[in-house]
Amino acid sequence: MDIINYFRLVNVAWAANGGAAAVSDLDVVPLILNAGPVVKGVMFILLVFSVACWGIIFAKVFQLSRAKKQTAEFLDLFWGARNLSTAYHETRHLQASPVAAIFRLGYIELGKLMQTQVSTDSGDRDVLGTIAVRGAGVENVNRSLRRAMNTETTRLSRAITFLATTGNTAPFIGLFGTVWGIMTSFRGIGLKGSASLAVVAPGISEALVATAVGLAAAIPAVVAYNYFLSKVRVLETEMASFISDFLNIIERDMMRRAQMGEK
C-alpha cells in the first residue's frame, strides 16, 4: 500500500468517526484567489519582496564566491611575486577581488609618491625635509588604501540591507493582511447573523495565508542576510590585514632607501 492510499483511508476513517467530513487537501491557490482586494494587494507586495530577495541572493552568492576565490588567487600571486611591479601586472585580471582592487590603487598612489621623492631628492631639500615628505607620502598611501577599503566594502554590501528590510517588515505586512481579512470575516458574521464554523473558517483561512506568505518571504531573507554579512566581514578582515602588510612593505622600503641615501 503506498502512502497516498494510506492517507486516503485515514481521511475516510476520520470522516466515518464523526470528524470533519468535508476535509480536503489544503490548496493555497483558491484561498489566494478568493481573498479580498486588500489581502491580494498585501500578497502581491510580499511576492515582489520575495522575488527581489531571491534575485539578490543568487547575485550575491555569485559575487561573493568570485571575490573569495580571486582574493585567494591574488594573495598567492602577490606573495610569490618578486616585486610590486610584477605583482601588479600579474594580478590585473582579478577584477572581482576587493583586495586586488585595493592593491592596484595603492600601487598607483605609491608610484606618485616615488615621483615626488625623486623630485625631492634631486633638489636642495635637507634630510629632515626629505623624511617629512616620505612620512607624508606614506600617510597619503594609507588614506588611499582606507578609502579603497570603504569603497569595496560598500560595493560588496550593496543590496544586502534590502534583505534585512524584508526580514523585518514582511511578517508585519503579512500580519496586516491577516488582521484585515479577519476584520472582513467578522463583518460577514455580523451581516449574516451566524457565527458557525462554516461561515467563519473560509475568511480566516484566507487571512492567515497572508501571514504565511509574509513568513515565507522573511525567513530566507534573514538567513541570507546573516550569511552574506559574515562573508563580507571575512573579506573586510582580509582587506584590513593586507593594508597593514602593504604599508609595512612600503615603510621598510622607505627605511632601506633612507639608509642607502645616508651612505
Beta strands, then each sheet from edge to edge (+ up, - down):
end
